Amino acid sequence: MSNLSNLPNIGVELEKQLAAVGITTVVELKSIGSREAWLRIYQQDPSACFMRLCALEGAIQGIRWHNLDRETKDSLKEFYHKHKQ
């Protein structure tokens, strides 16, 4: 596929999901951002969870999602709950 799987947190399945929503490069993912990428995935896969959103943000930052700072996690959690139905 692409080099997305070279990023932290991006395995084969998440890379496939990203490709399915038109995100195939690291540049595209960084340009679109974790929130928009997650929303696109969520539209196709309603089981997209909070950890997937964190995984995308961690990938963009180049870190494991577990290491995201508290402020970022709180912001992502607020976004997640706002959009998750």
PDB file of N, CA, C and O in Angstrom:
ATOM      1  N   MET A   1       0.839  -1.186   0.000  1.00  0.00           N
ATOM      2  CA  MET A   1       0.000   0.000   0.000  1.00  0.00           C
ATOM      3  C   MET A   1       0.882   1.246   0.000  1.00  0.00           C
ATOM      4  O   MET A   1       1.694   1.424  -0.909  1.00  0.00           O
ATOM      5  N   SER A   2       0.740   2.090   0.980  1.00  0.00           N
ATOM      6  CA  SER A   2       1.533   3.316   1.008  1.00  0.00           C
ATOM      7  C   SER A   2       2.487   3.271   2.189  1.00  0.00           C
ATOM      8  O   SER A   2       2.657   2.236   2.833  1.00  0.00           O
ATOM      9  N   ASN A   3       3.092   4.389   2.454  1.00  0.00           N
ATOM     10  CA  ASN A   3       4.017   4.458   3.582  1.00  0.00           C
ATOM     11  C   ASN A   3       3.323   4.846   4.878  1.00  0.00           C
ATOM     12  O   ASN A   3       3.995   5.095   5.878  1.00  0.00           O
ATOM     13  N   LEU A   4       2.004   4.903   4.887  1.00  0.00           N
ATOM     14  CA  LEU A   4       1.288   5.242   6.112  1.00  0.00           C
ATOM     15  C   LEU A   4       1.588   4.252   7.233  1.00  0.00           C
ATOM     16  O   LEU A   4       1.650   4.639   8.400  1.00  0.00           O
ATOM     17  N   SER A   5       1.773   2.990   6.892  1.00  0.00           N
ATOM     18  CA  SER A   5       2.035   1.983   7.926  1.00  0.00           C
ATOM     19  C   SER A   5       3.403   2.148   8.568  1.00  0.00           C
ATOM     20  O   SER A   5       3.711   1.474   9.552  1.00  0.00           O
ATOM     21  N   ASN A   6       4.224   3.034   8.024  1.00  0.00           N
ATOM     22  CA  ASN A   6       5.497   3.344   8.675  1.00  0.00           C
ATOM     23  C   ASN A   6       5.312   4.271   9.872  1.00  0.00           C
ATOM     24  O   ASN A   6       6.207   4.406  10.706  1.00  0.00           O
ATOM     25  N   LEU A   7       4.150   4.905   9.949  1.00  0.00           N
ATOM     26  CA  LEU A   7       3.866   5.800  11.071  1.00  0.00           C
ATOM     27  C   LEU A   7       3.486   4.993  12.308  1.00  0.00           C
ATOM     28  O   LEU A   7       2.960   3.886  12.192  1.00  0.00           O
ATOM     29  N   PRO A   8       3.753   5.549  13.498  1.00  0.00           N
ATOM     30  CA  PRO A   8       3.294   4.875  14.711  1.00  0.00           C
ATOM     31  C   PRO A   8       1.769   4.735  14.679  1.00  0.00           C
ATOM     32  O   PRO A   8       1.079   5.616  14.166  1.00  0.00           O
ATOM     33  N   ASN A   9       1.254   3.661  15.212  1.00  0.00           N
ATOM     34  CA  ASN A   9      -0.173   3.419  15.390  1.00  0.00           C
ATOM     35  C   ASN A   9      -0.918   2.999  14.123  1.00  0.00           C
ATOM     36  O   ASN A   9      -2.085   2.618  14.207  1.00  0.00           O
ATOM     37  N   ILE A  10      -0.287   3.056  12.970  1.00  0.00           N
ATOM     38  CA  ILE A  10      -0.978   2.733  11.723  1.00  0.00           C
ATOM     39  C   ILE A  10      -0.583   1.326  11.280  1.00  0.00           C
ATOM     40  O   ILE A  10       0.517   1.090  10.781  1.00  0.00           O
ATOM     41  N   GLY A  11      -1.516   0.406  11.482  1.00  0.00           N
ATOM     42  CA  GLY A  11      -1.311  -0.966  11.028  1.00  0.00           C
ATOM     43  C   GLY A  11      -1.963  -1.160   9.671  1.00  0.00           C
ATOM     44  O   GLY A  11      -2.451  -0.212   9.056  1.00  0.00           O
ATOM     45  N   VAL A  12      -1.963  -2.374   9.227  1.00  0.00           N
ATOM     46  CA  VAL A  12      -2.495  -2.704   7.907  1.00  0.00           C
ATOM     47  C   VAL A  12      -3.972  -2.332   7.789  1.00  0.00           C
ATOM     48  O   VAL A  12      -4.386  -1.742   6.791  1.00  0.00           O
ATOM     49  N   GLU A  13      -4.760  -2.673   8.794  1.00  0.00           N
ATOM     50  CA  GLU A  13      -6.199  -2.411   8.719  1.00  0.00           C
ATOM     51  C   GLU A  13      -6.516  -0.918   8.704  1.00  0.00           C
ATOM     52  O   GLU A  13      -7.346  -0.472   7.912  1.00  0.00           O
ATOM     53  N   LEU A  14      -5.866  -0.144   9.567  1.00  0.00           N
ATOM     54  CA  LEU A  14      -6.120   1.297   9.580  1.00  0.00           C
ATOM     55  C   LEU A  14      -5.627   1.926   8.285  1.00  0.00           C
ATOM     56  O   LEU A  14      -6.246   2.860   7.775  1.00  0.00           O
ATOM     57  N   GLU A  15      -4.539   1.434   7.758  1.00  0.00           N
ATOM     58  CA  GLU A  15      -4.038   1.935   6.482  1.00  0.00           C
ATOM     59  C   GLU A  15      -5.066   1.664   5.372  1.00  0.00           C
ATOM     60  O   GLU A  15      -5.286   2.510   4.506  1.00  0.00           O
ATOM     61  N   LYS A  16      -5.688   0.489   5.405  1.00  0.00           N
ATOM     62  CA  LYS A  16      -6.726   0.166   4.417  1.00  0.00           C
ATOM     63  C   LYS A  16      -7.929   1.096   4.574  1.00  0.00           C
ATOM     64  O   LYS A  16      -8.497   1.557   3.584  1.00  0.00           O
ATOM     65  N   GLN A  17      -8.310   1.367   5.812  1.00  0.00           N
ATOM     66  CA  GLN A  17      -9.431   2.273   6.049  1.00  0.00           C
ATOM     67  C   GLN A  17      -9.120   3.669   5.540  1.00  0.00           C
ATOM     68  O   GLN A  17      -9.972   4.318   4.933  1.00  0.00           O
ATOM     69  N   LEU A  18      -7.917   4.125   5.782  1.00  0.00           N
ATOM     70  CA  LEU A  18      -7.519   5.451   5.296  1.00  0.00           C
ATOM     71  C   LEU A  18      -7.566   5.487   3.766  1.00  0.00           C
ATOM     72  O   LEU A  18      -8.067   6.447   3.180  1.00  0.00           O
ATOM     73  N   ALA A  19      -7.054   4.461   3.134  1.00  0.00           N
ATOM     74  CA  ALA A  19      -7.070   4.407   1.667  1.00  0.00           C
ATOM     75  C   ALA A  19      -8.501   4.414   1.144  1.00  0.00           C
ATOM     76  O   ALA A  19      -8.792   5.037   0.123  1.00  0.00           O
ATOM     77  N   ALA A  20      -9.386   3.726   1.842  1.00  0.00           N
ATOM     78  CA  ALA A  20     -10.787   3.650   1.414  1.00  0.00           C
ATOM     79  C   ALA A  20     -11.489   4.998   1.457  1.00  0.00           C
ATOM     80  O   ALA A  20     -12.480   5.215   0.759  1.00  0.00           O
ATOM     81  N   VAL A  21     -10.967   5.909   2.286  1.00  0.00           N
ATOM     82  CA  VAL A  21     -11.566   7.242   2.370  1.00  0.00           C
ATOM     83  C   VAL A  21     -10.712   8.291   1.663  1.00  0.00           C
ATOM     84  O   VAL A  21     -10.905   9.492   1.852  1.00  0.00           O
ATOM     85  N   GLY A  22      -9.768   7.826   0.850  1.00  0.00           N
ATOM     86  CA  GLY A  22      -9.005   8.729   0.000  1.00  0.00           C
ATOM     87  C   GLY A  22      -7.737   9.303   0.593  1.00  0.00           C
ATOM     88  O   GLY A  22      -7.178  10.260   0.057  1.00  0.00           O
ATOM     89  N   ILE A  23      -7.277   8.735   1.686  1.00  0.00           N
ATOM     90  CA  ILE A  23      -6.045   9.203   2.329  1.00  0.00           C
ATOM     91  C   ILE A  23      -4.991   8.127   2.117  1.00  0.00           C
ATOM     92  O   ILE A  23      -5.064   7.054   2.716  1.00  0.00           O
ATOM     93  N   THR A  24      -4.013   8.413   1.267  1.00  0.00           N
ATOM     94  CA  THR A  24      -3.055   7.369   0.900  1.00  0.00           C
ATOM     95  C   THR A  24      -1.604   7.739   1.189  1.00  0.00           C
ATOM     96  O   THR A  24      -0.710   6.910   1.019  1.00  0.00           O
ATOM     97  N   THR A  25      -1.364   8.965   1.622  1.00  0.00           N
ATOM     98  CA  THR A  25       0.010   9.374   1.909  1.00  0.00           C
ATOM     99  C   THR A  25       0.093  10.061   3.262  1.00  0.00           C
ATOM    100  O   THR A  25      -0.910  10.527   3.803  1.00  0.00           O
ATOM    101  N   VAL A  26       1.292  10.115   3.791  1.00  0.00           N
ATOM    102  CA  VAL A  26       1.536  10.807   5.055  1.00  0.00           C
ATOM    103  C   VAL A  26       1.187  12.291   4.905  1.00  0.00           C
ATOM    104  O   VAL A  26       0.590  12.888   5.800  1.00  0.00           O
ATOM    105  N   VAL A  27       1.560  12.869   3.785  1.00  0.00           N
ATOM    106  CA  VAL A  27       1.271  14.292   3.546  1.00  0.00           C
ATOM    107  C   VAL A  27      -0.232  14.542   3.577  1.00  0.00           C
ATOM    108  O   VAL A  27      -0.688  15.520   4.169  1.00  0.00           O
ATOM    109  N   GLU A  28      -1.005  13.658   2.938  1.00  0.00           N
ATOM    110  CA  GLU A  28      -2.462  13.817   2.944  1.00  0.00           C
ATOM    111  C   GLU A  28      -3.024  13.694   4.356  1.00  0.00           C
ATOM    112  O   GLU A  28      -3.884  14.480   4.753  1.00  0.00           O
ATOM    113  N   LEU A  29      -2.547  12.722   5.109  1.00  0.00           N
ATOM    114  CA  LEU A  29      -3.035  12.551   6.474  1.00  0.00           C
ATOM    115  C   LEU A  29      -2.733  13.786   7.315  1.00  0.00           C
ATOM    116  O   LEU A  29      -3.601  14.276   8.038  1.00  0.00           O
ATOM    117  N   LYS A  30      -1.518  14.286   7.223  1.00  0.00           N
ATOM    118  CA  LYS A  30      -1.149  15.468   8.005  1.00  0.00           C
ATOM    119  C   LYS A  30      -1.939  16.689   7.567  1.00  0.00           C
ATOM    120  O   LYS A  30      -2.316  17.516   8.397  1.00  0.00           O
ATOM    121  N   SER A  31      -2.189  16.807   6.281  1.00  0.00           N
ATOM    122  CA  SER A  31      -2.946  17.946   5.759  1.00  0.00           C
ATOM    123  C   SER A  31      -4.410  17.886   6.198  1.00  0.00           C
ATOM    124  O   SER A  31      -4.995  18.907   6.562  1.00  0.00           O
ATOM    125  N   ILE A  32      -4.984  16.717   6.163  1.00  0.00           N
ATOM    126  CA  ILE A  32      -6.393  16.540   6.520  1.00  0.00           C
ATOM    127  C   ILE A  32      -6.589  16.599   8.026  1.00  0.00           C
ATOM    128  O   ILE A  32      -7.581  17.150   8.504  1.00  0.00           O
ATOM    129  N   GLY A  33      -5.663  16.043   8.766  1.00  0.00           N
ATOM    130  CA  GLY A  33      -5.743  16.043  10.216  1.00  0.00           C
ATOM    131  C   GLY A  33      -6.473  14.827  10.759  1.00  0.00           C
ATOM    132  O   GLY A  33      -7.229  14.167  10.046  1.00  0.00           O
ATOM    133  N   SER A  34      -6.238  14.546  12.015  1.00  0.00           N
ATOM    134  CA  SER A  34      -6.791  13.341  12.635  1.00  0.00           C
ATOM    135  C   SER A  34      -8.305  13.386  12.737  1.00  0.00           C
ATOM    136  O   SER A  34      -8.972  12.371  12.540  1.00  0.00           O
ATOM    137  N   ARG A  35      -8.845  14.542  13.041  1.00  0.00           N
ATOM    138  CA  ARG A  35     -10.292  14.643  13.232  1.00  0.00           C
ATOM    139  C   ARG A  35     -11.052  14.389  11.932  1.00  0.00           C
ATOM    140  O   ARG A  35     -11.997  13.601  11.909  1.00  0.00           O
ATOM    141  N   GLU A  36     -10.648  15.042  10.867  1.00  0.00           N
ATOM    142  CA  GLU A  36     -11.312  14.845   9.576  1.00  0.00           C
ATOM    143  C   GLU A  36     -11.101  13.416   9.068  1.00  0.00           C
ATOM    144  O   GLU A  36     -12.023  12.807   8.526  1.00  0.00           O
ATOM    145  N   ALA A  37      -9.905  12.887   9.242  1.00  0.00           N
ATOM    146  CA  ALA A  37      -9.639  11.511   8.823  1.00  0.00           C
ATOM    147  C   ALA A  37     -10.551  10.552   9.588  1.00  0.00           C
ATOM    148  O   ALA A  37     -11.122   9.634   8.999  1.00  0.00           O
ATOM    149  N   TRP A  38     -10.688  10.763  10.887  1.00  0.00           N
ATOM    150  CA  TRP A  38     -11.556   9.906  11.696  1.00  0.00           C
ATOM    151  C   TRP A  38     -13.008  10.031  11.254  1.00  0.00           C
ATOM    152  O   TRP A  38     -13.710   9.025  11.154  1.00  0.00           O
ATOM    153  N   LEU A  39     -13.467  11.249  10.990  1.00  0.00           N
ATOM    154  CA  LEU A  39     -14.849  11.436  10.537  1.00  0.00           C
ATOM    155  C   LEU A  39     -15.108  10.683   9.239  1.00  0.00           C
ATOM    156  O   LEU A  39     -16.170  10.083   9.071  1.00  0.00           O
ATOM    157  N   ARG A  40     -14.164  10.709   8.337  1.00  0.00           N
ATOM    158  CA  ARG A  40     -14.315   9.991   7.067  1.00  0.00           C
ATOM    159  C   ARG A  40     -14.410   8.488   7.306  1.00  0.00           C
ATOM    160  O   ARG A  40     -15.236   7.800   6.707  1.00  0.00           O
ATOM    161  N   ILE A  41     -13.553   7.993   8.188  1.00  0.00           N
ATOM    162  CA  ILE A  41     -13.580   6.567   8.522  1.00  0.00           C
ATOM    163  C   ILE A  41     -14.894   6.224   9.219  1.00  0.00           C
ATOM    164  O   ILE A  41     -15.518   5.210   8.908  1.00  0.00           O
ATOM    165  N   TYR A  42     -15.309   7.057  10.149  1.00  0.00           N
ATOM    166  CA  TYR A  42     -16.530   6.823  10.915  1.00  0.00           C
ATOM    167  C   TYR A  42     -17.764   6.744  10.014  1.00  0.00           C
ATOM    168  O   TYR A  42     -18.681   5.970  10.289  1.00  0.00           O
ATOM    169  N   GLN A  43     -17.791   7.525   8.959  1.00  0.00           N
ATOM    170  CA  GLN A  43     -18.917   7.482   8.020  1.00  0.00           C
ATOM    171  C   GLN A  43     -19.024   6.106   7.363  1.00  0.00           C
ATOM    172  O   GLN A  43     -20.125   5.657   7.043  1.00  0.00           O
ATOM    173  N   GLN A  44     -17.906   5.447   7.163  1.00  0.00           N
ATOM    174  CA  GLN A  44     -17.914   4.114   6.550  1.00  0.00           C
ATOM    175  C   GLN A  44     -17.918   2.997   7.584  1.00  0.00           C
ATOM    176  O   GLN A  44     -18.360   1.884   7.297  1.00  0.00           O
ATOM    177  N   ASP A  45     -17.434   3.287   8.775  1.00  0.00           N
ATOM    178  CA  ASP A  45     -17.336   2.272   9.825  1.00  0.00           C
ATOM    179  C   ASP A  45     -17.781   2.872  11.159  1.00  0.00           C
ATOM    180  O   ASP A  45     -16.963   3.432  11.888  1.00  0.00           O
ATOM    181  N   PRO A  46     -19.069   2.760  11.481  1.00  0.00           N
ATOM    182  CA  PRO A  46     -19.588   3.346  12.719  1.00  0.00           C
ATOM    183  C   PRO A  46     -18.962   2.786  13.997  1.00  0.00           C
ATOM    184  O   PRO A  46     -19.198   3.317  15.082  1.00  0.00           O
ATOM    185  N   SER A  47     -18.171   1.726  13.881  1.00  0.00           N
ATOM    186  CA  SER A  47     -17.503   1.200  15.072  1.00  0.00           C
ATOM    187  C   SER A  47     -16.187   1.936  15.364  1.00  0.00           C
ATOM    188  O   SER A  47     -15.493   1.610  16.328  1.00  0.00           O
ATOM    189  N   ALA A  48     -15.849   2.922  14.535  1.00  0.00           N
ATOM    190  CA  ALA A  48     -14.606   3.680  14.751  1.00  0.00           C
ATOM    191  C   ALA A  48     -14.623   4.266  16.165  1.00  0.00           C
ATOM    192  O   ALA A  48     -15.522   5.023  16.528  1.00  0.00           O
ATOM    193  N   CYS A  49     -13.629   3.905  16.938  1.00  0.00           N
ATOM    194  CA  CYS A  49     -13.624   4.243  18.363  1.00  0.00           C
ATOM    195  C   CYS A  49     -12.679   5.415  18.680  1.00  0.00           C
ATOM    196  O   CYS A  49     -11.964   5.931  17.821  1.00  0.00           O
ATOM    197  N   PHE A  50     -12.717   5.796  19.943  1.00  0.00           N
ATOM    198  CA  PHE A  50     -11.866   6.878  20.428  1.00  0.00           C
ATOM    199  C   PHE A  50     -10.383   6.549  20.244  1.00  0.00           C
ATOM    200  O   PHE A  50      -9.589   7.424  19.899  1.00  0.00           O
ATOM    201  N   MET A  51     -10.017   5.304  20.471  1.00  0.00           N
ATOM    202  CA  MET A  51      -8.607   4.920  20.327  1.00  0.00           C
ATOM    203  C   MET A  51      -8.133   5.078  18.880  1.00  0.00           C
ATOM    204  O   MET A  51      -6.969   5.396  18.636  1.00  0.00           O
ATOM    205  N   ARG A  52      -9.034   4.857  17.928  1.00  0.00           N
ATOM    206  CA  ARG A  52      -8.665   5.044  16.525  1.00  0.00           C
ATOM    207  C   ARG A  52      -8.380   6.516  16.253  1.00  0.00           C
ATOM    208  O   ARG A  52      -7.436   6.848  15.535  1.00  0.00           O
ATOM    209  N   LEU A  53      -9.191   7.390  16.821  1.00  0.00           N
ATOM    210  CA  LEU A  53      -8.957   8.830  16.693  1.00  0.00           C
ATOM    211  C   LEU A  53      -7.606   9.195  17.305  1.00  0.00           C
ATOM    212  O   LEU A  53      -6.837   9.948  16.709  1.00  0.00           O
ATOM    213  N   CYS A  54      -7.322   8.670  18.476  1.00  0.00           N
ATOM    214  CA  CYS A  54      -6.036   8.933  19.127  1.00  0.00           C
ATOM    215  C   CYS A  54      -4.878   8.356  18.313  1.00  0.00           C
ATOM    216  O   CYS A  54      -3.814   8.970  18.218  1.00  0.00           O
ATOM    217  N   ALA A  55      -5.085   7.189  17.733  1.00  0.00           N
ATOM    218  CA  ALA A  55      -4.048   6.571  16.904  1.00  0.00           C
ATOM    219  C   ALA A  55      -3.701   7.474  15.729  1.00  0.00           C
ATOM    220  O   ALA A  55      -2.530   7.644  15.391  1.00  0.00           O
ATOM    221  N   LEU A  56      -4.718   8.048  15.113  1.00  0.00           N
ATOM    222  CA  LEU A  56      -4.482   8.954  13.982  1.00  0.00           C
ATOM    223  C   LEU A  56      -3.711  10.191  14.425  1.00  0.00           C
ATOM    224  O   LEU A  56      -2.775  10.615  13.748  1.00  0.00           O
ATOM    225  N   GLU A  57      -4.096  10.770  15.552  1.00  0.00           N
ATOM    226  CA  GLU A  57      -3.389  11.962  16.043  1.00  0.00           C
ATOM    227  C   GLU A  57      -1.956  11.614  16.410  1.00  0.00           C
ATOM    228  O   GLU A  57      -1.036  12.367  16.092  1.00  0.00           O
ATOM    229  N   GLY A  58      -1.758  10.495  17.069  1.00  0.00           N
ATOM    230  CA  GLY A  58      -0.407  10.069  17.411  1.00  0.00           C
ATOM    231  C   GLY A  58       0.441   9.852  16.172  1.00  0.00           C
ATOM    232  O   GLY A  58       1.616  10.220  16.145  1.00  0.00           O
ATOM    233  N   ALA A  59      -0.148   9.257  15.149  1.00  0.00           N
ATOM    234  CA  ALA A  59       0.577   9.039  13.892  1.00  0.00           C
ATOM    235  C   ALA A  59       1.030  10.373  13.305  1.00  0.00           C
ATOM    236  O   ALA A  59       2.164  10.504  12.843  1.00  0.00           O
ATOM    237  N   ILE A  60       0.150  11.346  13.326  1.00  0.00           N
ATOM    238  CA  ILE A  60       0.492  12.671  12.796  1.00  0.00           C
ATOM    239  C   ILE A  60       1.626  13.295  13.601  1.00  0.00           C
ATOM    240  O   ILE A  60       2.526  13.924  13.043  1.00  0.00           O
ATOM    241  N   GLN A  61       1.573  13.112  14.920  1.00  0.00           N
ATOM    242  CA  GLN A  61       2.618  13.680  15.779  1.00  0.00           C
ATOM    243  C   GLN A  61       3.883  12.824  15.804  1.00  0.00           C
ATOM    244  O   GLN A  61       4.921  13.260  16.301  1.00  0.00           O
ATOM    245  N   GLY A  62       3.797  11.612  15.271  1.00  0.00           N
ATOM    246  CA  GLY A  62       4.955  10.734  15.241  1.00  0.00           C
ATOM    247  C   GLY A  62       5.224  10.022  16.549  1.00  0.00           C
ATOM    248  O   GLY A  62       6.361   9.653  16.841  1.00  0.00           O
ATOM    249  N   ILE A  63       4.155   9.824  17.355  1.00  0.00           N
ATOM    250  CA  ILE A  63       4.299   9.161  18.650  1.00  0.00           C
ATOM    251  C   ILE A  63       3.215   8.103  18.832  1.00  0.00           C
ATOM    252  O   ILE A  63       2.186   8.136  18.158  1.00  0.00           O
ATOM    253  N   ARG A  64       3.451   7.171  19.739  1.00  0.00           N
ATOM    254  CA  ARG A  64       2.413   6.215  20.109  1.00  0.00           C
ATOM    255  C   ARG A  64       1.257   6.989  20.726  1.00  0.00           C
ATOM    256  O   ARG A  64       1.475   7.962  21.448  1.00  0.00           O
ATOM    257  N   TRP A  65       0.039   6.564  20.448  1.00  0.00           N
ATOM    258  CA  TRP A  65      -1.115   7.324  20.932  1.00  0.00           C
ATOM    259  C   TRP A  65      -1.171   7.378  22.451  1.00  0.00           C
ATOM    260  O   TRP A  65      -1.731   8.319  23.014  1.00  0.00           O
ATOM    261  N   HIS A  66      -0.602   6.390  23.119  1.00  0.00           N
ATOM    262  CA  HIS A  66      -0.580   6.375  24.587  1.00  0.00           C
ATOM    263  C   HIS A  66       0.197   7.568  25.145  1.00  0.00           C
ATOM    264  O   HIS A  66      -0.018   7.982  26.285  1.00  0.00           O
ATOM    265  N   ASN A  67       1.096   8.110  24.336  1.00  0.00           N
ATOM    266  CA  ASN A  67       1.957   9.193  24.796  1.00  0.00           C
ATOM    267  C   ASN A  67       1.439  10.577  24.445  1.00  0.00           C
ATOM    268  O   ASN A  67       2.143  11.564  24.655  1.00  0.00           O
ATOM    269  N   LEU A  68       0.227  10.672  23.917  1.00  0.00           N
ATOM    270  CA  LEU A  68      -0.354  11.993  23.665  1.00  0.00           C
ATOM    271  C   LEU A  68      -0.513  12.718  24.992  1.00  0.00           C
ATOM    272  O   LEU A  68      -0.832  12.099  26.007  1.00  0.00           O
ATOM    273  N   ASP A  69      -0.294  14.016  24.987  1.00  0.00           N
ATOM    274  CA  ASP A  69      -0.435  14.773  26.236  1.00  0.00           C
ATOM    275  C   ASP A  69      -1.910  14.851  26.639  1.00  0.00           C
ATOM    276  O   ASP A  69      -2.806  14.693  25.810  1.00  0.00           O
ATOM    277  N   ARG A  70      -2.133  15.092  27.899  1.00  0.00           N
ATOM    278  CA  ARG A  70      -3.481  15.093  28.483  1.00  0.00           C
ATOM    279  C   ARG A  70      -4.390  16.094  27.779  1.00  0.00           C
ATOM    280  O   ARG A  70      -5.550  15.781  27.509  1.00  0.00           O
ATOM    281  N   GLU A  71      -3.891  17.284  27.476  1.00  0.00           N
ATOM    282  CA  GLU A  71      -4.703  18.310  26.809  1.00  0.00           C
ATOM    283  C   GLU A  71      -5.195  17.823  25.443  1.00  0.00           C
ATOM    284  O   GLU A  71      -6.354  18.026  25.083  1.00  0.00           O
ATOM    285  N   THR A  72      -4.312  17.187  24.699  1.00  0.00           N
ATOM    286  CA  THR A  72      -4.688  16.658  23.387  1.00  0.00           C
ATOM    287  C   THR A  72      -5.727  15.562  23.533  1.00  0.00           C
ATOM    288  O   THR A  72      -6.718  15.546  22.804  1.00  0.00           O
ATOM    289  N   LYS A  73      -5.510  14.638  24.472  1.00  0.00           N
ATOM    290  CA  LYS A  73      -6.479  13.565  24.685  1.00  0.00           C
ATOM    291  C   LYS A  73      -7.842  14.116  25.099  1.00  0.00           C
ATOM    292  O   LYS A  73      -8.876  13.638  24.630  1.00  0.00           O
ATOM    293  N   ASP A  74      -7.845  15.113  25.970  1.00  0.00           N
ATOM    294  CA  ASP A  74      -9.107  15.716  26.401  1.00  0.00           C
ATOM    295  C   ASP A  74      -9.827  16.383  25.230  1.00  0.00           C
ATOM    296  O   ASP A  74     -11.044  16.263  25.093  1.00  0.00           O
ATOM    297  N   SER A  75      -9.079  17.075  24.401  1.00  0.00           N
ATOM    298  CA  SER A  75      -9.658  17.725  23.224  1.00  0.00           C
ATOM    299  C   SER A  75     -10.230  16.694  22.259  1.00  0.00           C
ATOM    300  O   SER A  75     -11.324  16.873  21.725  1.00  0.00           O
ATOM    301  N   LEU A  76      -9.488  15.619  22.037  1.00  0.00           N
ATOM    302  CA  LEU A  76      -9.962  14.553  21.163  1.00  0.00           C
ATOM    303  C   LEU A  76     -11.202  13.874  21.740  1.00  0.00           C
ATOM    304  O   LEU A  76     -12.124  13.525  21.003  1.00  0.00           O
ATOM    305  N   LYS A  77     -11.221  13.690  23.049  1.00  0.00           N
ATOM    306  CA  LYS A  77     -12.371  13.048  23.689  1.00  0.00           C
ATOM    307  C   LYS A  77     -13.622  13.906  23.524  1.00  0.00           C
ATOM    308  O   LYS A  77     -14.706  13.387  23.255  1.00  0.00           O
ATOM    309  N   GLU A  78     -13.469  15.215  23.686  1.00  0.00           N
ATOM    310  CA  GLU A  78     -14.594  16.127  23.492  1.00  0.00           C
ATOM    311  C   GLU A  78     -15.103  16.042  22.050  1.00  0.00           C
ATOM    312  O   GLU A  78     -16.311  15.974  21.821  1.00  0.00           O
ATOM    313  N   PHE A  79     -14.197  16.047  21.091  1.00  0.00           N
ATOM    314  CA  PHE A  79     -14.555  15.932  19.675  1.00  0.00           C
ATOM    315  C   PHE A  79     -15.264  14.599  19.422  1.00  0.00           C
ATOM    316  O   PHE A  79     -16.291  14.562  18.744  1.00  0.00           O
ATOM    317  N   TYR A  80     -14.733  13.534  19.950  1.00  0.00           N
ATOM    318  CA  TYR A  80     -15.287  12.201  19.763  1.00  0.00           C
ATOM    319  C   TYR A  80     -16.729  12.140  20.254  1.00  0.00           C
ATOM    320  O   TYR A  80     -17.618  11.679  19.538  1.00  0.00           O
ATOM    321  N   HIS A  81     -16.950  12.605  21.470  1.00  0.00           N
ATOM    322  CA  HIS A  81     -18.294  12.532  22.055  1.00  0.00           C
ATOM    323  C   HIS A  81     -19.277  13.438  21.314  1.00  0.00           C
ATOM    324  O   HIS A  81     -20.471  13.144  21.263  1.00  0.00           O
ATOM    325  N   LYS A  82     -18.795  14.504  20.756  1.00  0.00           N
ATOM    326  CA  LYS A  82     -19.645  15.402  19.979  1.00  0.00           C
ATOM    327  C   LYS A  82     -20.135  14.737  18.688  1.00  0.00           C
ATOM    328  O   LYS A  82     -21.253  14.988  18.239  1.00  0.00           O
ATOM    329  N   HIS A  83     -19.294  13.894  18.100  1.00  0.00           N
ATOM    330  CA  HIS A  83     -19.606  13.321  16.788  1.00  0.00           C
ATOM    331  C   HIS A  83     -20.088  11.861  16.832  1.00  0.00           C
ATOM    332  O   HIS A  83     -20.725  11.397  15.886  1.00  0.00           O
ATOM    333  N   LYS A  84     -19.798  11.155  17.891  1.00  0.00           N
ATOM    334  CA  LYS A  84     -20.202   9.753  17.989  1.00  0.00           C
ATOM    335  C   LYS A  84     -21.693   9.700  18.317  1.00  0.00           C
ATOM    336  O   LYS A  84     -22.154  10.345  19.259  1.00  0.00           O
ATOM    337  N   GLN A  85     -22.423   8.941  17.544  1.00  0.00           N
ATOM    338  CA  GLN A  85     -23.885   8.883  17.754  1.00  0.00           C
ATOM    339  C   GLN A  85     -24.279   7.640  18.487  1.00  0.00           C
ATOM    340  O   GLN A  85     -25.463   7.426  18.749  1.00  0.00           O
TER     341      GLN A  85
END
